[in-house]
Amino acid sequence: MHLIRTGEADLAVRSSEGLTTAELYGELDLVLVQRIRPELDVLAREASALTVDLRHVTFCDASGLGLLVRCAQRVRERGAAWRLVCDQPMILRLVRLAGLDDVLCPSPPTAPPPGPQAAAQPGRLRV
């Protein structure tokens, strides 16, 4: 397992057995997006299965949603598995209201991690 924490403690990355998890912390706004975009871009290009975990995110704005969409699309374009873990009702509602649940496919924390088959079969969560 490999753990990377940025200096601002807003992103932790763990990789184990081909699965990569990026845990985000704080408010997913323009400031945080600008700080973590380079790291998420690398993960989107290189991870064979990427989970982005928003359980420690307290707020998300349009720039945060944009970053998540960009990441999800890049991961799927190259055939890798994508998973968004979120248990924050306000963020899940924002995803739904923005019409992005089919793109981001948020799942509850208890859902299994993505595998190779998850790339072709995205899930859907109704909120």
ROTINU-446634 format. One record per residue: x, y, z of N, C-alpha, C, O in turn; residue in three letters. Coordinates in Angstrom, 1 decimal, m for minus. Example, Ala and Ser with C-alpha at 12.3 -4.5 7.8 and 13.67 -1.06 7.14 Angstrom:
REM ROTINU-446634
((13.2, m5.7, 7.8), (12.3, m4.5, 7.8), (13.2, m3.3, 7.8), (14.2, m3.3, 8.5), 'Ala')
((12.8, m2.2, 7.1), (13.7, m1.1, 7.1), (12.9, 0.0, 7.9), (13.4, 1.1, 8.0), 'Ser')
This chain:
REM ROTINU-446634
((0.8, m1.2, 0.0), (0.0, 0.0, 0.0), (0.9, 1.2, 0.0), (1.9, 1.3, 0.7), 'Met')
((0.5, 2.2, m0.8), (1.3, 3.5, m0.9), (0.3, 4.6, m0.5), (m0.8, 4.7, m1.0), 'His')
((0.8, 5.5, 0.4), (0.0, 6.6, 0.9), (0.7, 7.9, 0.6), (1.9, 8.0, 0.9), 'Leu')
((0.0, 8.8, 0.0), (0.5, 10.1, m0.4), (m0.4, 11.1, 0.3), (m1.6, 11.1, 0.1), 'Ile')
((0.1, 12.1, 1.0), (m0.7, 13.2, 1.6), (0.0, 14.5, 1.1), (1.2, 14.6, 1.1), 'Arg')
((m0.9, 15.4, 0.6), (m0.3, 16.7, 0.2), (0.0, 17.5, 1.4), (m0.5, 17.2, 2.5), 'Thr')
((0.7, 18.6, 1.2), (1.1, 19.4, 2.4), (m0.1, 20.0, 3.1), (m0.1, 20.3, 4.3), 'Gly')
((m1.2, 20.2, 2.4), (m2.4, 20.8, 2.9), (m3.3, 19.8, 3.5), (m4.4, 20.2, 4.1), 'Glu')
((m3.0, 18.5, 3.5), (m3.8, 17.4, 4.0), (m5.2, 17.4, 3.5), (m6.2, 17.2, 4.2), 'Ala')
((m5.3, 17.7, 2.2), (m6.6, 17.7, 1.5), (m6.8, 16.5, 0.6), (m7.9, 16.4, 0.0), 'Asp')
((m5.8, 15.7, 0.4), (m5.8, 14.6, m0.5), (m4.9, 13.5, 0.1), (m3.8, 13.7, 0.3), 'Leu')
((m5.5, 12.3, 0.2), (m4.7, 11.1, 0.6), (m5.0, 10.1, m0.5), (m6.1, 9.8, m0.9), 'Ala')
((m3.9, 9.4, m1.0), (m4.0, 8.4, m2.0), (m3.4, 7.1, m1.5), (m2.3, 7.1, m1.0), 'Val')
((m4.2, 6.1, m1.7), (m3.7, 4.7, m1.3), (m3.9, 3.8, m2.5), (m4.9, 3.9, m3.3), 'Arg')
((m2.9, 3.0, m2.8), (m2.9, 2.0, m3.8), (m2.6, 0.7, m3.3), (m1.6, 0.5, m2.5), 'Ser')
((m3.4, m0.3, m3.7), (m3.1, m1.7, m3.2), (m3.7, m2.6, m4.2), (m4.9, m2.5, m4.6), 'Ser')
((m2.9, m3.6, m4.7), (m3.4, m4.6, m5.6), (m4.2, m4.1, m6.8), (m5.3, m4.6, m7.2), 'Glu')
((m3.7, m3.0, m7.4), (m4.3, m2.4, m8.6), (m5.5, m1.5, m8.4), (m6.0, m0.9, m9.3), 'Gly')
((m5.9, m1.3, m7.1), (m7.0, m0.4, m6.8), (m6.4, 0.8, m6.2), (m5.6, 0.7, m5.2), 'Leu')
((m6.8, 2.0, m6.7), (m6.3, 3.3, m6.1), (m7.5, 4.0, m5.5), (m8.5, 4.1, m6.2), 'Thr')
((m7.3, 4.5, m4.3), (m8.3, 5.3, m3.7), (m7.8, 6.7, m3.3), (m6.7, 6.8, m2.7), 'Thr')
((m8.5, 7.7, m3.8), (m8.1, 9.1, m3.5), (m9.2, 9.6, m2.5), (m10.4, 9.8, m2.9), 'Ala')
((m8.8, 9.9, m1.3), (m9.7, 10.5, m0.3), (m9.5, 12.0, m0.3), (m8.4, 12.5, m0.1), 'Glu')
((m10.6, 12.7, m0.4), (m10.6, 14.2, m0.4), (m11.1, 14.7, 1.0), (m11.9, 14.0, 1.6), 'Leu')
((m10.5, 15.8, 1.4), (m10.8, 16.3, 2.7), (m11.2, 17.8, 2.6), (m10.5, 18.5, 1.7), 'Tyr')
((m12.1, 18.3, 3.4), (m12.4, 19.7, 3.4), (m13.5, 20.1, 2.4), (m14.5, 19.4, 2.2), 'Gly')
((m13.4, 21.3, 1.9), (m14.4, 21.9, 1.0), (m13.9, 21.8, m0.4), (m12.9, 22.3, m0.8), 'Glu')
((m14.7, 21.1, m1.3), (m14.3, 20.8, m2.7), (m14.8, 22.0, m3.5), (m15.8, 22.0, m4.2), 'Leu')
((m14.0, 23.1, m3.4), (m14.4, 24.4, m4.0), (m13.2, 24.7, m5.0), (m12.3, 23.9, m5.2), 'Asp')
((m13.3, 25.9, m5.6), (m12.3, 26.3, m6.6), (m10.8, 26.2, m6.0), (m9.9, 25.8, m6.7), 'Leu')
((m10.7, 26.6, m4.8), (m9.3, 26.6, m4.2), (m8.8, 25.2, m4.1), (m7.6, 25.0, m4.5), 'Val')
((m9.6, 24.3, m3.6), (m9.1, 22.9, m3.4), (m9.0, 22.3, m4.8), (m8.0, 21.5, m5.0), 'Leu')
((m9.9, 22.6, m5.7), (m9.8, 22.0, m7.1), (m8.5, 22.4, m7.7), (m7.8, 21.5, m8.3), 'Val')
((m8.1, 23.6, m7.6), (m6.8, 24.1, m8.2), (m5.6, 23.4, m7.6), (m4.6, 23.1, m8.2), 'Gln')
((m5.7, 23.0, m6.3), (m4.6, 22.4, m5.6), (m4.5, 20.9, m5.9), (m3.4, 20.4, m6.1), 'Arg')
((m5.6, 20.2, m6.1), (m5.6, 18.8, m6.3), (m5.7, 18.3, m7.7), (m5.5, 17.1, m8.0), 'Ile')
((m6.1, 19.2, m8.6), (m6.3, 18.8, m10.0), (m5.1, 18.1, m10.6), (m5.3, 17.0, m11.2), 'Arg')
((m3.9, 18.5, m10.4), (m2.7, 17.8, m11.0), (m2.6, 16.4, m10.5), (m2.3, 15.5, m11.3), 'Pro')
((m2.8, 16.2, m9.2), (m2.7, 14.8, m8.7), (m3.8, 13.9, m9.2), (m3.6, 12.8, m9.6), 'Glu')
((m5.0, 14.4, m9.3), (m6.1, 13.6, m9.8), (m6.0, 13.4, m11.3), (m6.4, 12.3, m11.7), 'Leu')
((m5.4, 14.3, m12.0), (m5.2, 14.0, m13.4), (m4.2, 12.9, m13.6), (m4.4, 12.0, m14.5), 'Asp')
((m3.2, 12.8, m12.8), (m2.2, 11.7, m12.9), (m2.9, 10.4, m12.5), (m2.7, 9.4, m13.3), 'Val')
((m3.7, 10.4, m11.5), (m4.4, 9.2, m11.1), (m5.4, 8.7, m12.2), (m5.5, 7.5, m12.5), 'Leu')
((m6.1, 9.7, m12.8), (m7.0, 9.4, m13.9), (m6.3, 8.8, m15.1), (m6.9, 8.0, m15.8), 'Ala')
((m5.1, 9.2, m15.3), (m4.3, 8.6, m16.4), (m3.7, 7.3, m16.2), (m3.5, 6.5, m17.1), 'Arg')
((m3.4, 7.0, m14.9), (m2.6, 5.8, m14.6), (m3.3, 4.7, m13.8), (m2.8, 3.6, m13.9), 'Glu')
((m4.3, 5.0, m13.0), (m4.9, 4.0, m12.2), (m5.7, 3.0, m13.0), (m6.4, 3.4, m13.9), 'Ala')
((m5.6, 1.7, m12.7), (m6.4, 0.7, m13.4), (m7.8, 0.7, m12.8), (m8.8, 0.3, m13.5), 'Ser')
((m8.0, 1.1, m11.6), (m9.3, 1.2, m10.9), (m9.2, 2.3, m9.9), (m8.4, 2.3, m9.0), 'Ala')
((m10.0, 3.4, m10.1), (m9.9, 4.6, m9.3), (m11.2, 4.8, m8.5), (m12.3, 4.8, m9.1), 'Leu')
((m11.1, 4.9, m7.2), (m12.2, 5.3, m6.3), (m11.8, 6.7, m5.7), (m10.8, 6.9, m5.2), 'Thr')
((m12.8, 7.6, m5.9), (m12.7, 8.9, m5.2), (m13.6, 8.9, m4.1), (m14.8, 8.7, m4.3), 'Val')
((m13.1, 9.1, m2.9), (m13.9, 9.1, m1.6), (m14.2, 10.5, m1.1), (m13.2, 11.2, m0.8), 'Asp')
((m15.4, 10.8, m1.1), (m15.9, 12.2, m0.6), (m16.4, 12.2, 0.8), (m17.0, 13.2, 1.2), 'Leu')
((m16.2, 11.1, 1.6), (m16.8, 11.0, 2.9), (m16.3, 12.1, 3.8), (m17.0, 12.4, 4.8), 'Arg')
((m15.2, 12.7, 3.6), (m14.6, 13.7, 4.4), (m14.7, 15.1, 3.8), (m14.1, 16.1, 4.3), 'His')
((m15.5, 15.2, 2.8), (m15.8, 16.5, 2.1), (m17.0, 17.1, 2.7), (m18.1, 16.5, 2.8), 'Val')
((m16.9, 18.4, 3.2), (m18.0, 19.1, 3.8), (m18.8, 20.0, 2.9), (m19.9, 20.4, 3.3), 'Thr')
((m18.3, 20.3, 1.7), (m19.0, 21.2, 0.8), (m18.4, 20.9, m0.6), (m17.3, 20.5, m0.8), 'Phe')
((m19.3, 21.1, m1.6), (m18.9, 20.9, m3.0), (m19.6, 21.9, m3.8), (m20.8, 22.1, m3.7), 'Cys')
((m18.8, 22.6, m4.7), (m19.5, 23.6, m5.6), (m19.3, 23.1, m7.0), (m18.9, 22.0, m7.3), 'Asp')
((m19.7, 24.0, m8.0), (m19.7, 23.6, m9.4), (m18.3, 23.2, m9.9), (m18.1, 22.4, m10.7), 'Ala')
((m17.2, 23.9, m9.4), (m15.9, 23.6, m9.8), (m15.5, 22.2, m9.3), (m14.8, 21.5, m10.0), 'Ser')
((m16.0, 21.8, m8.1), (m15.7, 20.5, m7.6), (m16.4, 19.4, m8.4), (m15.8, 18.4, m8.7), 'Gly')
((m17.7, 19.7, m8.8), (m18.4, 18.7, m9.7), (m17.7, 18.6, m11.0), (m17.5, 17.5, m11.5), 'Leu')
((m17.2, 19.7, m11.5), (m16.5, 19.7, m12.8), (m15.2, 18.9, m12.7), (m14.9, 18.1, m13.7), 'Gly')
((m14.5, 19.0, m11.6), (m13.3, 18.2, m11.5), (m13.7, 16.7, m11.4), (m13.0, 15.8, m12.0), 'Leu')
((m14.7, 16.3, m10.7), (m15.1, 14.9, m10.6), (m15.6, 14.4, m11.9), (m15.2, 13.2, m12.3), 'Leu')
((m16.3, 15.2, m12.7), (m16.8, 14.8, m14.0), (m15.5, 14.5, m14.9), (m15.5, 13.5, m15.6), 'Val')
((m14.6, 15.5, m14.9), (m13.4, 15.4, m15.7), (m12.6, 14.1, m15.4), (m12.2, 13.4, m16.3), 'Arg')
((m12.5, 13.8, m14.1), (m11.8, 12.6, m13.7), (m12.5, 11.4, m14.1), (m11.9, 10.5, m14.6), 'Cys')
((m13.8, 11.3, m13.9), (m14.6, 10.1, m14.2), (m14.5, 9.9, m15.7), (m14.4, 8.7, m16.1), 'Ala')
((m14.7, 10.9, m16.5), (m14.6, 10.7, m18.0), (m13.2, 10.2, m18.5), (m13.2, 9.4, m19.3), 'Gln')
((m12.2, 10.8, m17.9), (m10.8, 10.4, m18.3), (m10.6, 8.9, m17.9), (m9.9, 8.2, m18.7), 'Arg')
((m11.0, 8.5, m16.7), (m10.8, 7.2, m16.3), (m11.5, 6.2, m17.2), (m11.0, 5.2, m17.7), 'Val')
((m12.8, 6.5, m17.5), (m13.6, 5.6, m18.3), (m13.2, 5.6, m19.8), (m13.3, 4.5, m20.4), 'Arg')
((m12.7, 6.7, m20.3), (m12.2, 6.8, m21.7), (m11.1, 5.8, m22.0), (m11.0, 5.2, m23.1), 'Glu')
((m10.3, 5.5, m21.0), (m9.3, 4.5, m21.2), (m9.6, 3.1, m20.7), (m8.8, 2.2, m20.7), 'Arg')
((m10.9, 2.9, m20.4), (m11.4, 1.6, m20.0), (m11.1, 1.2, m18.6), (m11.3, 0.0, m18.2), 'Gly')
((m10.7, 2.1, m17.7), (m10.4, 1.8, m16.3), (m11.8, 1.9, m15.5), (m12.7, 2.4, m16.0), 'Ala')
((m11.7, 1.3, m14.3), (m12.9, 1.3, m13.5), (m13.0, 2.6, m12.6), (m12.0, 3.1, m12.1), 'Ala')
((m14.2, 3.2, m12.5), (m14.4, 4.4, m11.8), (m15.4, 4.1, m10.6), (m16.4, 3.4, m10.8), 'Trp')
((m15.2, 4.7, m9.5), (m16.1, 4.7, m8.4), (m16.1, 6.0, m7.6), (m15.0, 6.4, m7.3), 'Arg')
((m17.2, 6.5, m7.3), (m17.3, 7.7, m6.4), (m18.0, 7.3, m5.1), (m19.2, 6.8, m5.2), 'Leu')
((m17.4, 7.4, m4.0), (m18.0, 7.0, m2.7), (m18.4, 8.3, m2.0), (m17.6, 9.2, m1.8), 'Val')
((m19.6, 8.4, m1.7), (m20.2, 9.6, m1.0), (m21.3, 9.2, m0.1), (m22.2, 8.5, m0.5), 'Cys')
((m21.3, 9.7, 1.1), (m22.4, 9.5, 2.0), (m22.9, 10.9, 2.5), (m23.7, 11.0, 3.5), 'Asp')
((m22.5, 12.0, 1.8), (m23.0, 13.3, 2.2), (m24.3, 13.6, 1.5), (m24.2, 13.8, 0.2), 'Gln')
((m25.4, 13.7, 2.2), (m26.7, 14.0, 1.5), (m26.7, 15.2, 0.6), (m27.3, 15.2, m0.5), 'Pro')
((m26.1, 16.3, 1.1), (m26.1, 17.5, 0.3), (m25.3, 17.4, m1.0), (m25.7, 17.9, m2.1), 'Met')
((m24.2, 16.7, m1.0), (m23.4, 16.5, m2.2), (m24.1, 15.5, m3.1), (m24.1, 15.8, m4.3), 'Ile')
((m24.7, 14.5, m2.6), (m25.5, 13.6, m3.4), (m26.7, 14.3, m4.1), (m27.0, 14.0, m5.2), 'Leu')
((m27.3, 15.2, m3.3), (m28.4, 15.9, m3.9), (m27.9, 16.9, m5.0), (m28.6, 17.0, m6.1), 'Arg')
((m26.8, 17.5, m4.8), (m26.2, 18.4, m5.8), (m25.9, 17.6, m7.1), (m26.1, 18.0, m8.2), 'Leu')
((m25.3, 16.4, m7.0), (m25.0, 15.5, m8.1), (m26.3, 15.2, m8.9), (m26.4, 15.3, m10.1), 'Val')
((m27.3, 14.8, m8.1), (m28.6, 14.5, m8.7), (m29.3, 15.7, m9.4), (m29.7, 15.6, m10.6), 'Arg')
((m29.3, 16.9, m8.8), (m29.9, 18.1, m9.3), (m29.1, 18.5, m10.6), (m29.7, 19.1, m11.5), 'Leu')
((m27.8, 18.3, m10.6), (m27.0, 18.7, m11.8), (m27.2, 17.7, m12.9), (m26.6, 17.9, m14.0), 'Ala')
((m27.9, 16.6, m12.6), (m28.1, 15.6, m13.7), (m26.8, 14.8, m14.0), (m26.6, 14.3, m15.1), 'Gly')
((m26.0, 14.6, m12.9), (m24.7, 14.0, m13.1), (m24.6, 12.6, m12.5), (m23.5, 12.0, m12.5), 'Leu')
((m25.7, 12.1, m12.0), (m25.6, 10.8, m11.4), (m25.2, 9.7, m12.4), (m24.6, 8.7, m12.0), 'Asp')
((m25.6, 9.8, m13.6), (m25.2, 8.8, m14.6), (m23.7, 8.9, m15.0), (m23.1, 7.9, m15.4), 'Asp')
((m23.2, 10.1, m14.8), (m21.7, 10.3, m15.1), (m20.9, 9.9, m14.0), (m19.9, 9.2, m14.1), 'Val')
((m21.2, 10.4, m12.8), (m20.4, 10.2, m11.6), (m20.7, 8.9, m10.9), (m19.9, 8.3, m10.2), 'Leu')
((m21.9, 8.4, m11.0), (m22.4, 7.1, m10.4), (m22.0, 7.0, m9.0), (m21.2, 6.0, m8.6), 'Cys')
((m22.4, 7.9, m8.1), (m22.0, 7.8, m6.7), (m22.6, 6.5, m6.1), (m23.6, 6.0, m6.4), 'Pro')
((m21.8, 5.9, m5.2), (m22.2, 4.7, m4.5), (m22.0, 4.9, m3.0), (m21.1, 5.7, m2.6), 'Ser')
((m22.7, 4.1, m2.2), (m22.5, 4.2, m0.8), (m21.2, 3.6, m0.4), (m20.7, 2.7, m1.1), 'Pro')
((m20.7, 3.9, 0.8), (m19.4, 3.4, 1.2), (m19.4, 1.9, 1.3), (m18.3, 1.3, 1.3), 'Pro')
((m20.5, 1.2, 1.5), (m20.5, m0.2, 1.7), (m20.5, m1.0, 0.3), (m20.3, m2.2, 0.3), 'Thr')
((m20.6, m0.3, m0.8), (m20.5, m1.0, m2.1), (m19.1, m1.5, m2.3), (m18.1, m0.9, m1.8), 'Ala')
((m19.0, m2.6, m3.1), (m17.7, m3.2, m3.3), (m16.8, m2.3, m4.2), (m17.4, m1.5, m5.0), 'Pro')
((m15.5, m2.4, m4.0), (m14.6, m1.5, m4.9), (m14.7, m2.0, m6.3), (m15.1, m3.1, m6.6), 'Pro')
((m14.3, m1.1, m7.2), (m14.4, m1.4, m8.6), (m13.4, m2.5, m9.0), (m12.3, m2.5, m8.5), 'Pro')
((m13.8, m3.3, m10.0), (m13.0, m4.2, m10.6), (m13.0, m4.0, m12.1), (m13.6, m3.0, m12.5), 'Gly')
((m12.3, m4.9, m12.8), (m12.3, m4.7, m14.3), (m13.7, m4.6, m14.9), (m13.9, m3.8, m15.9), 'Pro')
((m14.6, m5.4, m14.4), (m16.0, m5.4, m15.0), (m16.7, m4.1, m14.7), (m17.7, m3.7, m15.4), 'Gln')
((m16.3, m3.3, m13.6), (m17.0, m2.1, m13.2), (m16.8, m1.0, m14.3), (m17.6, m0.1, m14.4), 'Ala')
((m15.8, m1.1, m15.1), (m15.5, m0.1, m16.1), (m16.6, m0.1, m17.2), (m17.0, 1.0, m17.7), 'Ala')
((m17.1, m1.3, m17.5), (m18.1, m1.4, m18.5), (m19.6, m1.3, m17.9), (m20.5, m1.1, m18.7), 'Ala')
((m19.7, m1.4, m16.6), (m21.1, m1.4, m16.0), (m21.2, m0.5, m14.9), (m21.1, m0.9, m13.7), 'Gln')
((m21.3, 0.8, m15.2), (m21.4, 1.8, m14.1), (m22.7, 1.6, m13.3), (m23.7, 1.2, m13.9), 'Pro')
((m22.6, 1.9, m12.0), (m23.8, 1.8, m11.2), (m24.6, 3.1, m11.1), (m24.1, 4.1, m11.7), 'Gly')
((m25.7, 3.1, m10.4), (m26.5, 4.3, m10.3), (m27.1, 4.3, m8.9), (m27.6, 3.3, m8.4), 'Arg')
((m27.0, 5.4, m8.3), (m27.6, 5.6, m6.9), (m28.7, 6.6, m7.0), (m28.5, 7.7, m7.5), 'Leu')
((m29.9, 6.2, m6.5), (m31.0, 7.2, m6.5), (m31.0, 7.8, m5.1), (m30.9, 7.2, m4.1), 'Arg')
((m31.2, 9.2, m5.1), (m31.2, 9.9, m3.8), (m32.5, 10.6, m3.8), (m32.8, 11.3, m2.8), 'Val')
